[in-house]
Amino acid sequence: MDSLTQIALGSAVSVAVMGRRTAVWKAAMWGAVAGTLPDLDAFIDHGDPILNMTRHRAESHALFFLTLAAPLLAGIVARLHGKAALFKRWWLALWLVLITHPLLDAMTVYGTQLLLPFTDHPYGVGSIFIIDLAYTVPLIVGVVAALRLNNARGQRWNAAGLVLSTLYLAWSFGAQQHVDRIARTSLQQAGIEAQGLLVTPAPFNTVLWRLVATTPTQYHEGYYSLLDDQAEVRWTAYPRGGDLIEQHGHTDPVARIAAFSHGFFSLHNGGDSLLLTDLRMGLEPSYTFRFDLGSPAAVGKVPVTQLGMRPDLGRALPWLWQRLQGNTLATLGAATP
């Protein structure tokens, strides 16, 4: 999730666990610090954009390593405030802050390596977008209320924020499963034998859902809104580069993205270069993670360049709003000249 959300979650969890045992501002401050720490790995440059992508949310997001770090951080905090008697409580509070960070990240589609060093599998439920105010605002309101009121009532506001945000996460997962069933039925009706199906919310909401179904040669993009009149999905097909994947799938950059994206990727000729795209994050034809691998003969032997492109918000936001309301529209990719 975005940094603001992680700060709000960390503060809310810390305030809830510490209660009236310490000043609310101290609990909120250290919760914010601990909630931010795992994402500092974003500043590590691994020397390659694909490595930078696939090594983000790795060791710093692993439950095992964060569990080891919790008592060290708690010891520092207890010593700084001269309250050694609160060490165990700080330990519990900061451990919960540290592990809820990657657990929340795992609800997005990116990929969080929760179980390192035992496995580097990138977990990604994909039921919530990386920025969703419906999740974040209750946390912020609860923490602000706890800070301003500085009493038991403020603690109840904070607890209510945590409950509401957690219920929203549960809602997002339930909605995702509902849309998944509709998407699979639509694929069968369309005669599409998909190898994989991605169901993830469109930006900033859990009402409109983006769907990607892959075959060896194509990927099919569709959208479904919970406000649609009919329980069906209209699919738009795009070439996936099956021949190129067969030729270059063994090379390190392609194999890394194939594993990290769980197979939701494409490979295309882009003039003199091969373009590798993670299909999970973006809206056709604009994707956050697209890489120039160099010439076909040099794949894996030359530096990789990231060519990620953000959608044209002037076109994308009105389209998303209209489609969210259940209006039938051509997909952005199909409508692009």
C-alpha positions as CSV (number, residue, x, y, z in Angstrom):
1,M,0.0,0.0,0.0
2,D,1.0,3.7,-0.2
3,S,3.2,5.2,2.5
4,L,0.4,7.3,4.0
5,T,-1.7,4.2,4.5
6,Q,1.1,2.3,6.1
7,I,1.9,5.2,8.5
8,A,-1.8,5.4,9.5
9,L,-2.1,1.6,10.0
10,G,1.2,1.6,12.0
11,S,0.0,4.4,14.2
12,A,-3.5,2.9,14.7
13,V,-2.1,-0.5,15.7
14,S,0.5,1.0,18.1
15,V,-2.1,3.3,19.8
16,A,-4.5,0.4,20.2
17,V,-1.9,-1.9,21.8
18,M,-0.3,0.7,24.0
19,G,-3.6,2.1,25.1
20,R,-3.1,4.4,28.1
21,R,0.2,2.9,29.2
22,T,2.1,5.7,27.4
23,A,1.3,9.0,25.8
24,V,-0.8,8.7,22.7
25,W,1.6,10.7,20.6
26,K,4.5,8.4,21.5
27,A,2.5,5.4,20.5
28,A,1.4,7.0,17.3
29,M,4.9,8.3,16.4
30,W,6.6,5.0,16.9
31,G,3.9,3.2,15.1
32,A,4.4,5.5,12.1
33,V,8.1,4.9,12.2
34,A,7.8,1.1,12.4
35,G,5.1,1.2,9.7
36,T,7.5,3.0,7.4
37,L,10.6,0.9,8.0
38,P,9.9,-2.0,5.7
39,D,9.5,0.2,2.7
40,L,12.9,1.7,3.0
41,D,14.1,-1.1,0.8
42,A,12.8,0.9,-2.1
43,F,15.9,3.0,-1.8
44,I,18.2,0.1,-2.5
45,D,19.5,0.0,-6.0
46,H,20.2,-3.5,-7.2
47,G,21.7,-2.2,-10.4
48,D,18.9,-3.5,-12.7
49,P,15.3,-2.3,-12.9
50,I,13.9,-5.8,-13.0
51,L,15.8,-6.7,-9.9
52,N,14.7,-3.5,-8.2
53,M,11.1,-4.5,-8.9
54,T,11.4,-8.2,-7.9
55,R,13.6,-7.5,-4.8
56,H,11.2,-4.9,-3.4
57,R,9.0,-6.3,-0.7
58,A,11.5,-9.0,-0.1
59,E,13.6,-9.5,3.2
60,S,12.3,-6.2,4.6
61,H,8.8,-7.6,4.3
62,A,9.5,-11.1,5.5
63,L,7.6,-12.1,8.6
64,F,10.5,-14.1,10.0
65,F,13.0,-11.2,9.8
66,L,10.5,-8.6,11.0
67,T,9.8,-10.8,14.0
68,L,13.5,-10.8,14.8
69,A,13.7,-7.0,14.4
70,A,10.7,-6.3,16.7
71,P,12.5,-6.8,20.1
72,L,15.5,-4.8,19.0
73,L,13.3,-1.8,18.0
74,A,11.2,-2.2,21.2
75,G,14.4,-2.1,23.3
76,I,15.5,1.1,21.6
77,V,12.1,2.7,22.2
78,A,11.8,1.6,25.8
79,R,15.4,2.9,26.5
80,L,14.8,6.2,24.8
81,H,11.7,6.9,26.9
82,G,13.2,5.5,30.1
83,K,10.4,3.0,30.6
84,A,12.0,-0.4,30.8
85,A,8.9,-1.8,32.4
86,L,7.0,-1.2,29.1
87,F,9.5,-3.2,27.0
88,K,7.2,-6.2,26.5
89,R,4.3,-4.0,25.6
90,W,6.4,-2.1,23.1
91,W,7.6,-5.4,21.8
92,L,4.0,-6.6,21.1
93,A,2.9,-3.3,19.7
94,L,5.9,-2.8,17.3
95,W,5.8,-6.5,16.3
96,L,2.2,-6.1,15.2
97,V,3.0,-2.9,13.4
98,L,5.9,-4.5,11.5
99,I,4.0,-7.6,10.4
100,T,0.7,-5.9,9.6
101,H,2.7,-3.8,7.0
102,P,3.6,-6.8,4.7
103,L,0.3,-8.5,5.4
104,L,-1.6,-5.5,4.1
105,D,0.8,-5.3,1.2
106,A,0.0,-8.9,0.4
107,M,-3.6,-7.9,-0.2
108,T,-2.5,-5.9,-3.2
109,V,-1.4,-7.4,-6.5
110,Y,2.3,-6.4,-6.5
111,G,3.8,-9.4,-4.8
112,T,5.1,-9.6,-1.2
113,Q,7.7,-12.3,-0.2
114,L,6.3,-12.9,3.2
115,L,8.0,-16.2,3.9
116,L,11.6,-15.5,3.2
117,P,14.1,-17.1,3.8
118,F,12.0,-20.3,3.4
119,T,10.5,-19.4,0.0
120,D,10.7,-16.4,-2.3
121,H,7.1,-16.8,-3.5
122,P,5.6,-13.4,-4.1
123,Y,2.1,-13.4,-2.4
124,G,-0.5,-11.1,-3.8
125,V,-4.2,-11.5,-3.2
126,G,-5.0,-8.5,-5.4
127,S,-8.3,-7.6,-3.7
128,I,-7.4,-3.9,-3.0
129,F,-5.7,-1.2,-5.0
130,I,-2.5,0.3,-3.7
131,I,-4.3,3.5,-2.9
132,D,-7.9,3.3,-1.6
133,L,-9.2,6.1,0.6
134,A,-12.1,3.9,1.8
135,Y,-9.5,1.8,3.6
136,T,-7.2,4.7,4.7
137,V,-9.5,7.4,5.9
138,P,-11.0,5.4,8.8
139,L,-7.5,4.8,10.1
140,I,-6.5,8.5,9.9
141,V,-9.7,9.6,11.5
142,G,-9.3,7.2,14.4
143,V,-5.7,8.2,15.0
144,V,-6.4,11.9,14.8
145,A,-9.3,11.5,17.3
146,A,-7.1,9.5,19.7
147,L,-4.4,12.2,19.6
148,R,-6.9,15.1,20.0
149,L,-9.1,13.6,22.7
150,N,-6.3,11.8,24.5
151,N,-8.8,9.7,26.6
152,A,-10.7,6.5,26.5
153,R,-13.1,8.0,24.0
154,G,-10.2,8.6,21.7
155,Q,-9.1,5.0,22.1
156,R,-12.6,3.9,21.0
157,W,-12.4,6.1,17.9
158,N,-9.0,4.5,17.0
159,A,-10.4,1.0,17.6
160,A,-13.4,1.8,15.4
161,G,-11.1,3.0,12.6
162,L,-9.2,-0.3,12.7
163,V,-12.4,-2.3,12.7
164,L,-13.9,-0.4,9.8
165,S,-10.7,-0.7,7.7
166,T,-10.5,-4.4,8.4
167,L,-14.1,-4.9,7.4
168,Y,-13.4,-3.1,4.2
169,L,-10.5,-5.5,3.5
170,A,-12.9,-8.4,4.1
171,W,-15.4,-6.8,1.8
172,S,-12.8,-6.4,-1.0
173,F,-11.9,-10.1,-0.8
174,G,-15.5,-11.1,-0.9
175,A,-16.2,-8.9,-3.9
176,Q,-13.2,-10.2,-5.7
177,Q,-14.4,-13.8,-5.3
178,H,-17.8,-12.8,-6.6
179,V,-16.3,-11.2,-9.7
180,D,-14.0,-14.1,-10.1
181,R,-16.9,-16.5,-10.5
182,I,-18.6,-14.2,-13.0
183,A,-15.4,-13.9,-15.0
184,R,-14.8,-17.6,-15.2
185,T,-18.4,-18.2,-16.4
186,S,-17.9,-15.5,-19.0
187,L,-14.7,-17.1,-20.2
188,Q,-16.5,-20.4,-20.7
189,Q,-19.3,-18.7,-22.6
190,A,-16.8,-16.9,-24.8
191,G,-14.9,-20.2,-25.5
192,I,-11.7,-18.8,-24.0
193,E,-9.5,-21.5,-22.5
194,A,-7.5,-19.3,-20.1
195,Q,-4.3,-20.5,-18.4
196,G,-4.6,-17.8,-15.8
197,L,-7.2,-15.3,-14.6
198,L,-6.4,-12.1,-12.7
199,V,-9.2,-10.3,-10.9
200,T,-8.1,-7.0,-9.3
201,P,-9.8,-3.7,-8.6
202,A,-9.5,-0.7,-10.9
203,P,-7.8,2.3,-9.3
204,F,-9.0,3.7,-6.0
205,N,-12.1,1.5,-5.5
206,T,-13.6,-2.0,-5.1
207,V,-16.7,-1.5,-7.3
208,L,-15.0,-1.7,-10.7
209,W,-12.8,-4.6,-11.4
210,R,-10.2,-5.2,-14.0
211,L,-9.8,-8.7,-15.4
212,V,-6.9,-10.3,-17.4
213,A,-7.1,-13.8,-18.8
214,T,-4.0,-15.3,-20.4
215,T,-3.6,-18.0,-23.1
216,P,-0.3,-19.1,-24.6
217,T,-0.7,-16.5,-27.5
218,Q,-3.1,-13.8,-26.2
219,Y,-4.2,-11.9,-23.1
220,H,-7.8,-10.8,-22.8
221,E,-8.7,-7.7,-20.8
222,G,-12.2,-7.1,-19.4
223,Y,-14.0,-5.0,-16.8
224,Y,-16.8,-5.7,-14.5
225,S,-18.6,-3.3,-12.2
226,L,-20.8,-4.4,-9.3
227,L,-23.3,-2.0,-10.7
228,D,-23.5,-3.7,-14.1
229,D,-27.0,-4.8,-15.2
230,Q,-25.8,-8.2,-16.4
231,A,-23.4,-10.6,-14.9
232,E,-21.1,-10.9,-17.9
233,V,-17.7,-9.6,-19.1
234,R,-16.8,-8.3,-22.5
235,W,-13.3,-9.4,-23.4
236,T,-10.8,-7.6,-25.6
237,A,-8.0,-9.7,-27.0
238,Y,-4.4,-8.6,-27.5
239,P,-1.4,-10.5,-28.7
240,R,0.9,-11.8,-26.0
241,G,3.9,-12.7,-28.0
242,G,3.7,-16.5,-27.6
243,D,6.5,-17.2,-30.2
244,L,8.8,-14.7,-28.5
245,I,8.1,-16.1,-25.1
246,E,8.9,-19.6,-26.3
247,Q,12.2,-18.3,-27.7
248,H,13.3,-16.1,-24.8
249,G,11.4,-17.4,-21.8
250,H,14.5,-19.1,-20.4
251,T,16.5,-15.8,-20.3
252,D,16.9,-14.3,-16.8
253,P,14.9,-11.1,-17.2
254,V,11.9,-12.9,-18.8
255,A,12.0,-15.7,-16.4
256,R,12.1,-13.3,-13.4
257,I,9.1,-11.4,-14.5
258,A,7.3,-14.6,-15.5
259,A,7.7,-15.9,-12.0
260,F,7.1,-12.7,-10.2
261,S,3.9,-11.9,-12.2
262,H,2.6,-15.5,-11.9
263,G,2.5,-15.7,-15.7
264,F,0.7,-12.4,-16.3
265,F,3.2,-10.9,-18.8
266,S,3.7,-10.2,-22.5
267,L,6.7,-10.0,-24.8
268,H,6.6,-7.9,-27.9
269,N,8.9,-6.5,-30.6
270,G,9.3,-2.8,-30.2
271,G,11.3,-1.9,-33.3
272,D,14.8,-3.1,-32.7
273,S,14.1,-4.2,-29.1
274,L,12.0,-6.6,-27.1
275,L,9.5,-5.1,-24.7
276,L,8.6,-7.1,-21.6
277,T,5.4,-6.1,-19.8
278,D,3.9,-7.0,-16.4
279,L,0.2,-7.1,-17.2
280,R,-1.0,-6.8,-13.6
281,M,-0.4,-3.2,-12.9
282,G,-1.8,-0.7,-15.4
283,L,-4.7,-0.2,-17.8
284,E,-4.2,-1.2,-21.4
285,P,-2.2,0.2,-23.2
286,S,-0.3,1.9,-20.3
287,Y,1.6,-0.3,-17.7
288,T,3.7,0.7,-14.8
289,F,6.3,-2.1,-15.4
290,R,7.4,-2.3,-19.0
291,F,11.0,-3.1,-19.8
292,D,13.3,-2.7,-22.9
293,L,15.4,-5.8,-23.0
294,G,17.5,-4.8,-26.0
295,S,17.8,-6.6,-29.3
296,P,16.5,-10.2,-29.4
297,A,20.0,-11.5,-29.8
298,A,21.2,-9.6,-26.7
299,V,18.4,-10.4,-24.2
300,G,20.0,-11.1,-20.8
301,K,23.3,-9.8,-21.9
302,V,22.7,-6.0,-22.0
303,P,21.3,-3.6,-19.4
304,V,17.6,-3.4,-19.1
305,T,15.7,-0.1,-19.3
306,Q,12.3,0.5,-17.6
307,L,9.8,2.1,-19.9
308,G,6.8,2.2,-17.6
309,M,4.0,4.5,-18.7
310,R,1.2,5.9,-16.7
311,P,-2.3,6.2,-18.2
312,D,-3.5,9.5,-19.5
313,L,-5.5,10.6,-16.5
314,G,-7.5,13.0,-18.6
315,R,-8.9,10.1,-20.5
316,A,-8.6,7.3,-17.9
317,L,-10.4,8.9,-14.9
318,P,-13.6,9.9,-16.7
319,W,-13.6,6.5,-18.3
320,L,-13.2,4.7,-15.0
321,W,-16.0,6.8,-13.4
322,Q,-18.4,6.1,-16.2
323,R,-17.6,2.4,-16.3
324,L,-17.8,2.1,-12.5
325,Q,-21.4,3.3,-12.8
326,G,-22.3,0.3,-15.0
327,N,-22.1,2.1,-18.3
328,T,-21.1,0.0,-21.3
329,L,-17.9,1.4,-22.8
330,A,-15.2,0.2,-25.1
331,T,-12.0,-0.5,-23.1
332,L,-9.4,2.2,-23.0
333,G,-7.0,-0.1,-25.0
334,A,-9.6,-0.8,-27.7
335,A,-10.4,2.9,-27.9
336,T,-6.8,4.0,-28.3
337,P,-5.8,5.0,-31.8
